[in-house]
Structure formats: C-alpha cells, structure tokens
C-alpha cells in the first residue's frame, strides 16, 4: 500500500541480468549461492520493474518459515507457547528487511527450506524418503544462503533432545552429511571479494531483539535492554540456584534458549559489518527466533508473578511493535521512492554523460535504511536508466569529496530525497 521499490543491491542484480544475461544475475555470488540464482532470476529479470510479485514470493517464504517454526516447537513445548513464539517472530519488526528488500529473497527461502527440512526429517513415522527430502532441503538452504546453517544445525540436535532426552542420530547424520557437502561447495566457490574484517557490533543483537522491536535506539531502548538483562539474570539464577530450581519452569528455559539462539544466529556475521537494524537487520532472521523465545518466556515469567501486569505489558508491546513496523515500512517505501527520483533527476540533469557522474554529498540514511550506499548500487541504477553498461558514477561519502567535483558533473541528492525530509 505504501509502495514497493528497489534499493541498494537490487539495482546491481537487475543490471547484471539486463546486460550480462539472465543466469549472470548473481554476478560473483553465483558460484557461492547457486540455488539463490533462480529466485534472483524471478525477482530481477522475469519480474524486473515489477517488485510486487517478487515481494509476494518473498513474503510467502517468511510465512512458510513461521508455520514450520510453530510445527517444530509444538513438539518440544505446549502448542500455545509454540504458536506464540512463531507469531512473535512474524510480527516483530526486528528483521523487516527480509520482507521488503528483494536482495534478501535467497536468505528468506533458505530459512524456509531449513525449517521445512527439520519438519520433514524429524518425525515419529519416518521413512527413508523423509530423510531424503530433509537432505534436499538442507542442501537448498546452504546453497541459497550458507549463514543459516548454524542455527539449523543447533535445532537438528537440540529439538529432538528436548523431546526425548537424546539426539535423533539418523537425522543428525543425514542433515550433517547434506549440509557438510553443501558447505564444501560454498567454501570452494567463495566470492573472493567477501573477506572477513574486524569484529562486527554483535553486542547489539540482544538490544535489537528485545528493545529495538518496540522503539528506535536511544535512552528508552537502553532502559528496556537493561530490564531484559536483569530478567535474564533472574531466569539463569532460578535455574542454577538449588533453592529456586524446583519452582523454575518453561519460562526460564525459553529465556535461556532465546539468548542461545540469538548468539548462534550471530556467529556467521561476527566478522562482517552488519548492524542489526535497517538494511543490516537481515542478520536477525534467525536470531529473531531467539528474541521471540526470550520475549514469550519473559511474558510467561511475568504472568506467573502478576498476570494483570503481564497482560498490560503484552498489549503495550504489541502496540509499540505495530507502530515501529509502520514507521520502518514507511522508511523502506521512501527509500525505494528516493532511488527512482534520484535516477530520474540525474538523467534529466545529465542527458548525455561523458564522464564520471558524482552524487552526494553523502548517502541519505534513516535508521540504516537508504536508497543507495556506494558506487555499485548507484552506478547500476544509472546503467539501467541510460541503457549503457559503460556509465560511471560515484556516491560520495563526505562533502569535501563532493565539492571537489566540478559543479556540472555533480548531483546534490538532498533536495530530491524524501528520506531527507524525515528529520
């Protein structure tokens, strides 16, 4: 309803498909994530210029994951609790990029495939074809987006253990073999330009999943995070201290399990610069399952102490989350509008480019949501607009670099940007 659009890497993928051919849509990432390619082909070639069908496909992947999550968790806990966790994951805006940023379509369906693989392979009436189907699902999950395998592997081992007191060894063996073979492919086809850097701000993942769902980063979010940390300490204490252990129950275990899943979901991103808000919140896709476990456990613990207070907290949380979802969806919509407007303004101002086009003075960003970040995205968008693969463009990162460019070759994006009006 707000309007869908293309941002950031979407333009690079579209340009690859347009100029290099349909099956070159993934560029250097094709070898590393070959099973994401069919999804990219649909989103950025077959449906190029029509983002809505691709967003429906992406949303369907999220829905499949949520349903599979409920089906899995109800085998390890009460059905109502399982549904509450899955619904919390689906509703909270902690991983909104997975719903609205089309470049993430491979990640979304990787999560769905991993969850479906566990549903298919972990069952009481299992036959060999169930294990075969699970193996195919895990292969797809890894070859579409390899980072999801850490939490998936944890679930394969832990969920049967919680239910029966021991791992499901045949399932572990099949899932492990399929995932290992697929990871070997990924390792031998790694995109050389994607190298680990310094430690990413992984410490923010806890705050992102227990506070940033309800308010933007700031003093209120820090207060919520502090309260959540105290609640987690209470849960751990009740599970460890002999005098409280007997009265501890599902709520405390959900909170501890939630933090463990948050940590496991963060591991693959530890040395890559992702911030768990805005465009970077794709790293929360599975960590947000941990956030949902923690929040449902916290509400259950509070209900045990004071049910009316728990009802108030849940209603307030849902209200705040709904407001934040609407606010951040608007930012994504404005970013897509910005991208189109910036491209149109550039073509109008420079109808026949003869050299480098410089845009700036810096990217317009609101809570890590933006239309363009650097050269590859803006250059790809302008290549598509001019119909010329040789177009060269740059998005400067500071005003000094921007002003060093001759006035006739630079475009100030601030008056064009709708995001810039959100101050």
N, C-alpha and C positions, 0 to 999 in steps of 0.2 A: 504493500500500500504506500509506503514511503518512497519507493523507487529503488530498483536494483541497478548496480553498475559494476564497472571493472576498476580495480585498483592494483597498484604495486606490481607483483609478478604476473598478474593476469595479462598485462599488456605484452610482456616478454613471451609468454606462452602463445598468445594469439599471433604475434609477429612470426614466431618460429613456424607455426602451422601455415601461415599465409605465404611466406617467402621460401621456406625450406622444404615444405611438403607436409602432408597430414601426419605421417608417422615420425616426423622430426620435431613434433610439438614440444617434447620434453627437453630438447637440446642435450646438454651434457649430462642431465639427470636420467636420460632414457635407460642407460645400462644399469644404473644403480636401482631404479624403481620401475622395472619394465611393465609391471601389471597396473601401475598408475596410468600408463600411456593411453589405454582405451578410454579411461574416464576423462583424461585431458583432451583426447580427440573429440569426444562428445561436447565437452564444455567450451572448448576454444577453437574448434574447427567446424564441426557439423552444426553447432548452435551458436557460432560466432556472431556477436552483435545482438543476441537474444539471451540475456542472462537468466531469465525466469525459469525455463525448462531445466537448466543446469542446477539452479538453486533448489528446485523441487527434488531433483535426483540427490543432491547433497543432503537435503533435509530428510529424505527417506532413509539415507544411511544412518543419520543420527537417531531416527525413530527405531530402526532395526536394532541398533545397539542398545537403546533404552529398554526395549522389550526383552531382548536377550539377557540383559543385566538383571531384570526382575525375575526371569525364569531361573537364572543361575542362583541368585541369592536366596530365593524361597526354598531351595534345597538345603540351605545352611542356616536359615533363621525363619522366624514366623513370616507368613506370606504378607501380612500387612506391613511389617517392617521392610521387607524386600521391595514392595511396591513404593513405599515412602522414599527409600533411598534412590530408586530408579527415577521417580518423579522429581525428586530434588535435583538430581543430576541434570535432568532435561530442562527444568525451569530456570535454574540459576544462571545468570549471565556471566559465568566465570570462564566460559570457553566459546564466546559468541562468534569469534572468527570462524569456527567450524560450521557455522550456519550461514554465514554471509560472504565469506571470502572464498571465491571459487578455486583459487590455487590450492586450497586445503581439501579438495574433494577426494584425493587419494588417501589422505590421512583418515578422513571420516569413514570411508568404506573399508580401510584397513582395520579400524577399531571394530566395525560391524562384523567383518569376517572373523576376527579373532574371537569375539564373543559368540558368534554362531558356531564356530568350531568347538568351543567348550560345550555348548548346548548339545551339539550332535554327538560328540565323543564321550561325554560323561553321562552315562545313563545306566539304569539297572538292567534293561533288556537289550544290552548292546550286542551287535553282531559285527562281523569283520567290516561290513560296508559303512558302519558308523565311524569306525576308526579311520577308514579310508577317506570318508567325507571330511572328517576333522583334519586329517593331514593336508588335504587340498585347501581347506580354509586357512590353516596356519601358513601354508606356502604363499597364498594370496596376500595375507596380512603382512608378511615380512617383505614381499617383493613389491608391495604398494607403498609401504611406509615402515621401514625397519624399526623405528624407535618404539613402536607399540609392544614389541616382544617382551620387554622386561616385566611389565605388569601382567601380560597374558601368561607368561611362564609362572609368575607368582600365583596366579589364580588356578592354573592347572594343578599345582602341587597342594595349595592350601585348602581350596574349597572341598575336595573330597576328604582331606584330612579332618577338617572341622566336622564333616557329617559322619564319618565312620571311624575316626581315630587313626587312620593310616592313609598314605597316598594311594592313588589308583595307578599302580605301576605300569600296567599295559598302556594306559592312556598317556602317562608321563613319557614312556618310551617312544610312542608314536609321535606325540607332539614335539618332543625333543629332537627326534630324527628329522622330521619335516622342517622344523624351524632352523636347525643347525645347517642342513643342506642349503636352505634358502639364504641364511646369513653368510655362508661361504660364497654364494654367488654375489651378494651385496659387497662383501669385502674385496672380492677380486674385480669388481666393476665400480669401485668407489670413484665418485667425482673428485678429481684431484684438486679442484678449486675450493673444496669444502674441507678445510683443515681446522682441527680444534684450536681454540685460543685460550684465553685466561678463564678462570672460574666465573661462570655466569652468576647473576644475582638470584641463586636458588633459594636463598633465605627468604625471599619474598613470596614463595609459593604458599606457605602457611597462611599469611595475611591475605593473599589473593583468593584463597578458597574459603576462608571463614569470615572475611571482613569486606573485601572489595566486591563481593556479590551484592552488598547492601548499600554501599556508599563508596565514593571515589577516595583514593589515597589522601590521607590528611589526618587531623587530630582525632576525629570520630573513628576512623578506621583503625588507628593505633590503639585507641581505647578498647574497641571490640576485640582486636587481636590479643591485647593483654588479658582481657577477661577469658578469652578462649584458651590462652596458655595456662591460666590458673585452673580452669576447668579440666584441662588435660592432665595437669599435675595431680589434681584430686582423683581423677579416674585411675591413674597409674598407682597412686598411693593406696586406693581401695583394693586394687588387685594384688598388691605386693604385701601390704601390712597384714599380719595374721588376724588382728582384731577386727578388720573390715572385710577380709577376703570372703567370708561366708555370706555377707549381705550384698556383695558385688554381683553384677549380672551382665545381661546383654548390653546395656547402655555403655558400661565401661569398656567392654570388649570392642564395641563398634567404634568408640573414640580412638582407642589404641590402634585398631586395624585401619582406621581412616588416616591417621598420621603415617603409618607404614606404607599405605598405598600412595599417599602424596609424595613420600620420599622416593618410592620405586618409580613413579611416573616422571620424576625429575631427573633421575640418573642419566638417561640418554642425552639430556640437554645441558648437562653440567658444564661442558666446555664450549658451548656455543652461546652467542649473545642473544638470548631471548628474554624479554621481560614479560611476566605473566599478566599483562593487561593489554587491551587493544590488539594490534596485529600479532603481538607476541603471545597472546593467551592461548594459541594453539598448543603450547606446551602443557596446558592444563587439561587437555582432552581426557586423559585417564587419571591424572592427579585429581581432577574434579570428582571422580568416583570416591576418592578418599575424603574429599571435602564433604560430599553428601553423606558418607558413613559417619563422619565426625559430627556433622550438624544434627543428623537424626539421633545419634547417640546422646548428644548434649541435650536435645529436647526431651528425650526419654528420661535422662537423669534428672532434669529439672522437674518433669512431671511427677517423678517418684517423690520429690521433696515438696512441691507445691503445684498441683495440677492447674489451678486458675492462672498462675503466673506463667506456666508453660504455654497455655493457650494464647495468652496475650503476646508472648514472645514469638510464637509461630505466626500469628496474624500480622504482627508488626514486621517480621522478617519477610513474609510473602509480599506485603505491601511495598516495602523498600526495594525488594528484588525486582518487582514489576516496574517500579519507577526507573530503576537503574537499567533494566532491559530496554525500556522505551527510549531512554536517553542515549544509550550507546548504539542502539539500532539507528537512531537519527544521525549520529556521527558517521556511521558507515554509509548511510544513504547520502549524506552531504559529501563524503569523500568521493563517492562514485560520480556525483554531480560535478564536483571540482575537477576531476580528471577530464571529463568531457569538455567542460568550459575552458580549461587551460589549453587543451589541444586546439579547440576552435579559435580561441583568441590568438594563439601562436600562428596558426595558418593564415588568419586574417591580417596579422601584423607583418608576417614574413611570407608572402605568397610564393616567392621563388628563392629558397635558401641557397646560398653559395658557399657557406662555411659553417662553422660551429654556431649553434643557437644556444644561448645561455639563459636559463630561467632561474629565478631566485627572488629575494636574496638567500632564502633558506626554505626547507620544506615547512609547510604549514601542518602542525600536528596538534591534535586534541586527544589527550589520554591515549597516546600511542596509535591513534587512528589517523591515517593520512592517505592522500591520493598517490603521491609519488615520493620516493625517498632518495634515489640516486640515479646515476646515468642510465642503467639498463632499462628501467621501467619507463622513464620519460622518453628516452630515445626510441624504444619500441613503439610507444604510442604515436609518436610523430612519424615514424616509418610507415605505420599503417595509414595515417592521415594523408601523407603525401604520396603514398604508394611507391615509395622508394627505399630500398634496403640500405642505401648509402647515406641517408640522413644522419647527421651527427649533432647530438645535443648533450647538454650538461645541466644538472640541477645543483647549483652551488650550495654550500653548507654554511656560509657566512657572508656578511655584507661586504667585507673587504674584497673578497674574490669577485663578487657580483659587480661591484662598482669599478673594478679594474678592466671590465669588458666595455668596449665601445657601445654607446647608447643605442645605436641602430641594430645591434646584434643581441640585445638582452630584453627579456620579458619579465616584468615585475608581476608575480602571481598573487600578491596580496589583495589588490583590488578585485581580482577575479574570483578569489576563493570564498565560498560560503562558510567553510570551516573557520576561516579567519574572523568571521563575524560572531563567533561563539564566545568571545572573551566576556 
